[in-house]
Amino acid sequence: MKEGLITGVCPCDKCEHIQLCKEQEWACRPFASFVWSNYYYETAVKIPCRGTFNKIFNVNDNKELKDYLHKFKEESEDNPKGNEGK
């Protein structure tokens, strides 16, 4: 197992943004990774936005979410670039 990899635990459980995300329908990249693969990295930056939420919940085809997450597997987990909303 890779260092800092957390499996089976939602990144929202101890997140300071949880209430705002619920109210605004926002999500972050670690949550998207958890939804898709049941893991995230503890060092991943949590920048919630509507675009990520929409990729998770408002898309009929999971291809957009899968492509979005695959893009970040190729980059460093601590690089927040690309977590903008639409």
N, C-alpha and C positions, 0 to 999 in steps of 0.2 A: 504494500500500500504506500502511496506517495505521502510524503510528509505534509501535514496540514490539511489532508483530505478528510472531510467529514461526511459520513454516509448515514442515511436513515434518520437524520435530525433536520428539521426545517430551519433554515437560516433566520426565519422571522421570530422564532421562539424567544430570543433574547435581544432583539433588534430595537434600537431607539426609534425607528421609523414606522413600526408596526401599525400604530393607530392612524397615522397620516396616510399610509398606504391603503388601509381599509376604507377610509373616508374618501380619498381622492381616486381610488382604483389605480394605484401605482404598483409597480413591481421593479425589482432590481435583477441584475444578471445572476447573482448567486441563487436567488429564488427560482429563476428560469431554469438554471442548471439542475436544481433540486427537483423541479417538476418533471423535467425531461429524463434525468439520469439518476435521481435519488442521491446525489452528492453535490458538494460544493467545497471550495477551498476556504479555510478560515481567514486567510489573508485577502480574500477577494473584496474589492471595494464595493460598498453598497450605495449605489446612487439610484434611487427609485425614480421611475418616470412612467408616464402613460404609454409611451411607445412599447416598452417592454411588457407591460400589462396586456396591451392589445395583441402582441405576438403570442402570448400564452393563452389568453382566454377568448379573443374575438376573431380568431382565424379558423376557418373550417379545415384547412389543410395544414398539418404540422410541419410541412416543408420549410416554411418561413422561419419558424422557431428553431428547427434543426439546423438550418443554414446559419442563422444568427449565432447559435451556441458553438457551432463548429468553427466559425470565424475566430472566436475567442480562445478556443483550445490551442490555436496556432500562435496566439499572443500570450504575453505574461498575464497571469491572473491578477496582478496588482496594478495593471494599466487600465484606468477607467475609460480610455478613449473608445468612442463608439457606443456609449450607453445613452445616447440622446434619444428623445422621443421623436415621433413623426410630426 
